Amino acid sequence: MVDGINQLEPNLVVITGDLTENGFSAEYDGVKRFIDKIECKNKILVPGNHDSKNAGYVHFEDLFTDRYFSRNFENVTVVGADSSQPDLDEGHLGRENYGWIKEAFSGEKFKVFAMHHHLVPIPLAGRENTVLVDAGDVLELLNRCKVNLVLCGHCHIPWVWNLNNMLVVNAGTFCSSKTRGKTKQCYNLIQADNENHDGDWKVRVSRVFSKGDRELVTETVM
């Protein structure tokens, strides 16, 4: 996977959590060495519910700094938020975060929001107790901010929804054997460009599998 990503020479790599199994320090040290092999200067990470177990969020902060952040990369704004709760599987963003998220997305750049838990239900996930507790409010906020792309993880099921011209892209898993149903190990490749500089973005979402083959999932203009 690392070799494949490095060959792509991406502008940005986003990892949406569950870096560890139990949030232990030794696990985080191994993760840090692994992620350092990815040759991309712009790496975005948000913690998952497994990463916050056993107070693991303190190790996350030591190695990857902020659990809540807003960063700008040329014509892209990326906002990340920790949706995990220590030692709980349920996700929650919280009203106290809505204000700064709205302010971070006040510009006109391509807008990306990253978190761990599902924003909307996805197939094969079983009972929908893994969606954010405050999913409705967060969905309305991101829609009002005209966010282009939402990146989630959690259940190891790759899926894409297009809601009001906002792509909600769930990651599968590449480094774990915990796949569901007939899903395969993969990661998402997202290509976004506005070569004409006319305000419209052409966005392609593909899945990259273990042997390097790709599957185009969706292509849209927003």
Secondary structure, 3 states (H helix, E strand, C coil): CHHHHHHHCCCCEEECCCCCCCCCHHHHHHHHHHHCCCCCCCEEECCCCCCCHHHCHHHHHHHHCCCCEEEEECCEEEEECCCCECCECCCCCCHHHHHHHHHHCCCCCEEEEECCCECCCCCCCCCCCCECCCHHHHHHHHHHCCCCEEEECCCCCCEEEEECCEEEEECCCCCCCCCCCCCCCEEEEEEEECCCCCCCCEEEEEEEECCCCEEEEEEEEC
